[in-house]
Amino acid sequence: MMRNLSPKQLTKPMRNPLDNDPYNRLLSWFADRSLAVVAFSGGVDSTLVLRVACEALGPARVIAVTG
């Protein structure tokens, strides 16, 4: 179903959906550091954090620690 937009809606600046994207915020948080140590359990959450840290810093500057 098509939606009709008013002229006011067409001229309204669109919000960048990446501004509040948690993935990009985490990536930018890691990018501000020189190295990282990630507590890695092997679950989904810690795997994502490790992945983002490696993407932001490069694998040589990230250490994954398991206990």
C-alpha positions in Angstrom: 0.0 0.0 0.0 1.5 3.4 -1.0 1.4 6.2 1.4 0.8 9.8 0.3 3.3 12.2 1.8 2.6 15.9 2.3 5.0 18.5 0.9 6.1 19.2 4.5 7.0 15.6 5.0 9.0 15.5 1.8 11.2 18.5 2.8 11.8 17.3 6.3 15.4 16.1 6.7 15.7 12.4 7.2 17.4 11.2 10.4 20.4 9.0 9.7 19.4 5.5 11.0 23.1 4.8 11.8 23.3 7.6 14.4 21.9 5.5 17.2 22.9 2.1 15.8 24.3 0.1 18.8 26.8 -1.7 16.5 28.2 1.6 15.1 28.4 3.1 18.6 30.3 0.1 19.9 32.6 0.2 16.9 33.3 3.9 17.5 33.9 3.2 21.2 36.6 0.7 20.4 38.1 2.9 17.7 39.0 5.4 20.4 41.2 2.9 22.2 44.7 1.6 21.4 44.1 -2.0 22.4 41.4 -4.1 24.1 41.0 -7.2 26.3 37.7 -8.9 25.8 36.2 -11.4 28.3 35.2 -14.1 25.8 32.7 -16.8 27.0 31.9 -18.1 23.5 28.3 -16.9 23.7 26.6 -14.6 21.2 27.2 -11.4 23.1 30.9 -11.8 23.8 31.4 -13.1 20.3 29.9 -9.9 18.9 32.0 -7.7 21.2 35.1 -9.6 20.2 34.2 -9.2 16.5 33.6 -5.5 16.8 36.8 -5.0 18.7 38.8 -6.8 16.0 37.1 -4.8 13.3 37.9 -1.5 15.0 41.4 -2.2 16.2 42.7 -5.1 14.1 43.2 -8.6 15.6 46.8 -7.9 16.6 45.6 -5.3 19.1 42.8 -7.4 20.7 43.2 -10.1 23.3 40.3 -12.5 24.1 40.4 -14.0 27.6 38.4 -17.0 28.7 38.0 -18.3 32.3 
